[in-house]
Amino acid sequence: MNKPRALQKGSKVGIVARARAAFRKDLLYAVNWLKNCGYEVSFAENIDETYHQFAGDDKLRIDALQKMINDSSVDAIWFAKGGYGSVRVIDHIDFENLKKKPKWFI
């Protein structure tokens, strides 16, 4: 198993909602903490999106997570929220790029 490299100042943390809806305004405390630790923060396209209780429909959540996995500049993926929606997307994710560049999942 390949382990991700340790996070350091300047590492990029991507925040994605793979299940329940998550909103930037509710994540400010965590984002400020990450920035104070010296990390760069980016949001997935599905933050602030809603579809019933989810952070967008299944396709949007699949695409958002896949983009974070495929983005070579992202060193860690922070899941804003969990929930039942996770099982609706997991089988559609291609984890192949994690073999090339492992990332922390938080």
C-alpha positions in Angstrom: 0.0 0.0 0.0 1.2 3.4 -0.9 0.9 6.0 1.9 0.2 9.6 1.1 3.0 12.0 2.0 2.6 13.9 5.2 0.7 17.2 4.9 2.8 20.3 5.3 2.4 24.0 5.0 1.2 24.7 1.5 -0.5 21.3 1.1 -3.9 21.5 -0.6 -7.0 20.2 1.2 -10.1 19.8 -1.0 -13.5 19.8 0.7 -16.2 17.8 -0.9 -19.7 16.7 0.2 -20.2 13.1 -0.8 -23.6 12.7 0.8 -25.6 15.3 2.8 -25.7 18.9 1.7 -22.9 21.1 3.1 -22.6 24.9 3.0 -19.5 27.1 3.0 -20.9 29.3 5.7 -21.1 26.3 8.0 -17.6 25.3 7.2 -15.9 28.6 8.0 -14.5 27.5 11.3 -12.8 24.4 9.8 -11.6 26.4 6.7 -10.1 29.1 8.9 -8.4 26.4 11.1 -6.9 24.7 8.0 -5.7 28.0 6.6 -4.1 29.0 10.0 -2.3 25.6 9.8 -0.8 26.8 6.5 -2.9 24.6 4.2 -4.5 25.8 1.0 -8.2 25.0 0.8 -10.4 24.4 -2.2 -14.1 23.5 -2.4 -15.7 20.9 -4.7 -18.3 22.1 -7.1 -21.1 20.5 -5.0 -20.6 22.6 -1.9 -23.7 24.8 -1.4 -25.7 22.5 -3.8 -28.9 20.7 -2.7 -31.0 17.9 -4.0 -33.4 16.8 -1.4 -31.1 16.3 1.6 -28.0 15.6 -0.6 -25.3 17.9 -1.8 -26.6 17.7 -5.3 -27.9 14.7 -7.2 -25.9 11.5 -7.4 -24.1 12.4 -10.6 -22.9 15.8 -9.2 -21.6 14.2 -6.1 -19.9 11.4 -8.0 -18.3 14.0 -10.3 -17.2 16.3 -7.4 -15.5 13.4 -5.6 -13.9 12.1 -8.8 -12.5 15.5 -9.6 -10.9 15.8 -6.2 -9.4 12.3 -6.6 -8.1 13.1 -10.1 -6.7 16.6 -9.2 -3.0 16.1 -8.7 -2.7 19.4 -6.8 -5.0 18.1 -4.0 -3.1 16.3 -1.2 -6.1 15.5 1.1 -9.8 15.2 0.7 -11.9 16.3 3.6 -15.5 15.0 3.6 -17.7 17.9 4.8 -20.5 15.4 5.8 -21.3 11.8 5.5 -24.4 9.8 5.4 -26.5 7.4 3.4 -25.6 9.3 0.2 -22.1 7.9 0.4 -23.3 4.4 -0.6 -25.1 5.8 -3.5 -21.9 7.1 -5.1 -19.0 4.8 -3.9 -19.4 2.1 -6.6 -19.2 4.8 -9.3 -15.8 6.2 -8.2 -12.6 5.3 -10.1 -9.8 5.0 -7.4 -7.1 4.3 -10.0 -5.4 7.7 -9.6 -5.0 7.1 -5.9 -2.4 4.4 -6.8 -0.4 7.0 -8.6 -0.9 9.8 -6.0 -2.3 8.6 -2.7 -4.3 11.2 -0.7 -5.5 11.5 2.8 -9.2 11.0 3.2 -10.5 12.9 6.2 
